[in-house]
């Protein structure tokens, strides 16, 4: 299933991971270590699973990896929302929300299209 062409979702999730790293450093600087760790893991997992999907062994495996990416995106969104609304955390950059929304839409489209292609074959 390897596709070495420009891959928009891999690019977007890699860029998002870099934003998560930057925000995690901000959290670490104010000694919010537990949230830093949690947000770092889920935020980077979105991209890691998208990356792994490039080497999926089957369409089922490809869909599975993107389903995990979708779940990690939801978990990340929840944690960012907590940071944003808590008076104890520095505000999260608004770009995290917009990027995550865009990524989630693309991931949903990939899952849906892959399922449709599987059913039509």
Residue pairs with C-beta under 8 A, 6 or more apart in sequence:
1 53
1 54
1 55
1 56
1 57
1 58
1 59
1 61
1 62
2 54
2 55
3 54
7 54
8 106
9 50
9 103
9 106
9 107
9 110
10 47
10 50
10 51
10 54
12 99
12 102
12 103
12 106
13 46
13 47
13 50
13 51
13 69
13 103
14 47
14 51
15 99
16 43
16 46
16 47
16 96
16 99
16 100
16 103
17 43
17 44
17 46
17 47
19 93
19 95
19 96
19 99
20 39
20 40
20 43
20 44
20 76
20 96
21 40
21 44
23 39
23 92
23 93
23 96
24 36
24 39
24 40
24 43
26 90
27 33
27 35
27 36
27 39
27 83
27 89
27 90
28 36
30 89
30 90
32 88
32 89
35 79
35 82
35 83
35 89
38 79
39 76
39 79
39 80
39 83
42 72
42 75
42 76
42 79
43 72
43 76
43 79
45 68
45 69
45 72
46 69
46 72
46 73
46 76
46 100
46 103
47 69
49 65
49 66
49 68
49 69
49 72
50 65
50 66
50 69
50 107
52 65
53 62
53 65
53 66
53 69
56 62
56 64
56 65
59 114
59 117
59 118
60 118
62 114
63 111
63 114
63 115
63 118
66 107
66 110
66 111
66 114
67 111
69 107
70 104
70 107
70 108
70 111
73 100
73 103
73 104
73 107
74 104
76 100
77 97
77 100
77 104
80 92
80 96
80 97
80 100
82 89
83 89
83 90
83 91
83 92
84 91
84 92
